[in-house]
Amino acid sequence: PDQNTAVSGLKEALAIGTKNAVKAVSKADGYFCNAMVKILLPDKIRKVADMVAKLGFQKQVDDLTLTMNRAAEAAAPKATSLFVDAIKTMTFDDARKILQGGDTAATEYFKDKTSKHLYDAFKPVVVENMNKVGVAKAYKAMMAPAENIPLIPKESVDLDHYVTNKALEGLFVMVGEEEKKIRSDPAARVTDLLKTVFGKPE
């Protein structure tokens, strides 16, 4: 395809791919039931979590994990407009590099262009939803049994920052998966333009 067609096709591919990625993580269990992006407890408190689980408080540990993932699922739709803006402002040179790049060249471009804005957009929604779904409460409930156990480090962790970062990491994993699909799987090229740009010549 000529260069203008190639750039148009790439932008269309990225619009479809990012929309699919956001949709995948925004639904209920979008993070929680997807092993690739599920947000696990921070390493800093994993030891405490393992200990309290053994003492019969597994539910408290599970509740904290679930509420963190629910907050991420609520924040994910904020990404759509930022991805759209990044696609609109993509230069011809950007597009050429992405088309000639590796399987996740576009995903890397998005990381570079949107990470800071996404963090700023995600964090307030994560914080609001962590309050709504009771993350602080779940955290306290999980940590309470550990208060009486000597020799266990009671490290504090900034869960708002942690969940926001993990939500973004997971989102980019899904964007990367969508990009790989469009590059390698003919069935993922759902428009004629995508078939023209990404189809391999016979």
N, C-alpha and C positions, 0 to 999 in steps of 0.2 A: 504493500500500500504506500501511497505518497505520504509525505511527512505530515501534512495537515490532517489527513485521515488517521494516521497513526496516533497523533496527539489527541484527536477527538475520541478515538477508540480507547485510549488509555484513560482519559478522564471519565468516560462512561463506565469503564471497568472498575475504576476506583470508587465511583459514586455507588455502584451496585455492591461492590465488595465491602465497603465500610458500612453501608446500610445493613447488609446481612449480618456483619459482625456485631454491630450495636444491638440489632434485634435479638441475636442469639443470647447475649449476656443480660439484656434488659428484662427478659421474662422471669417469672418465678422459677427459682432453681437454675437460672442461667449461669451463675457462678457456682452455686452450692453443689449442683449435681454434675458438673463438668470437671473431671479430674485434671484436665489441662490448666484450668484457671481457678479452681477452688481456692479460696483464701483460708490458709491454715493459721493456727496460732503462731504468734511471733516466737522466734527461737528463745528470746529472753525469758519468756514465761512457760516454755514447753515443759521444763523440768518440774515446775510447780504443778502444772496441769496433769502430768503423768502421775505425780504423787497423790494428788487429791482424787484422781480417777480410781486409783488402787484402793483408796479409803472409802469408796462407795459413792463418790460424787461425780460419776461419769456424766450424768445429765447436765450438771452445771457447766462442764467442759464443752459438751455438745451444744448447749444453748448459746454459749459465747461464740462458738464457730459459726453457728447458723445466723445469729444476728449480724455478725460482721459481713457475711455474704449477702444478706438481705439489704444492707445499707449500700453495698456496691451495685447491686442490681437496680436500686432506685436511682443511683447517680448516672448510670450508663447512658440514658437517652441524651444527656447534656452534650455528648460527643458529636452528635450528628451535625449540628450547625458548624462546629469548628472544623470538621473534616470537609464539609462543603466549601467553606472559606479557603481552606488550604488547596483544594482542587482548583477553585476559581483563579487563585493567584499563581498557579503553577506556570513557570515560564517554559518556552519551547526547549530550552537547554535542560531544564529539570526533567521534562518528559523524555527527552532523548536518553539521558543517563539512566532513567528508570527502565525504559524499554530495553536498553542494552545491559542492564544490571542483572544481579542474581535473582533467585526466586522470591526474595522479600525486599527488593530494592525500594519499592513504593512504601512499604511499611516503615522502612528506615527513614524515608523522606518525611512521612507523617510524624514519626517520633521527633525528628529534628524541628519540624515546623509547629507542632501542636502541643508537645508535652507540657510546657510551662502554662499555656492557656487552659489546657485540660485539667491540670492540677488545680488551678485557681477556680475553675468552674465546678469541678467534682467535689472539692473539699467541703464547701458549705452544705451541699446536698448530702454528702456522707455524714457530716456532723449532725445535721437535722434528723436524718433517718436513724443514725445510731442512737440518738436521744429517743426517737419515736419507738424503735423496736427494742429499746432497753439494753444497749450494749454495756453501758456503765454498770447497770444493775446486774447483768449477767457476769460481768468481770468481777464485781465485788462478791457475788455469790460463789464464784469459782475460787477466788483467793481466800475467802473467809476460813475454810477449813485449814489452810496452810499457816494461818497466824499462830496456831498452837504447836506447830512442828518446828523444833529447833534445827539449826544448821541448814535450813533451806533459804537460799538467797531470795529476798522479796524485792526483786527489781521492778521498777516502774517502767511503763512503756507508753508512748504516745500513740494510742490506738487510732485516733483521727488521722494522723499522718500515715501510719502504717497501712490502714485500710484503703486510704486514698491512693497510695503508691501501688498497692497490690491490685486494686481495681484497674488502674491504668495498665499495669503489666499484663494483666489478663486480657484486657481489651486489645492491646497490640498483638498478643498471641493469636487472637481470633482474626484480626485484620490480616495477619501473616498467613493464616490458614486459607482465608478467602482468596488472597492474592495468588498463592500457590495453585489453588484450584483453577482459577481463571487461566493461569499460564499453562497448566498441564492437562486439564480435563475438558475435552470438547463440550461435554454436556453442561458445563458451567458457563459457557459463552452463550448467553441467552438472547443476544441481539445479533443482527446481521453484521453490524459494525465490529462487534467483538470477534465474530468469526473471521472477518477480513483481516483484522490486526493480529490476532493471536493464533489463527489457524496456520498450521505448518503447510508450506506448499507441497503439493503431491509430487 
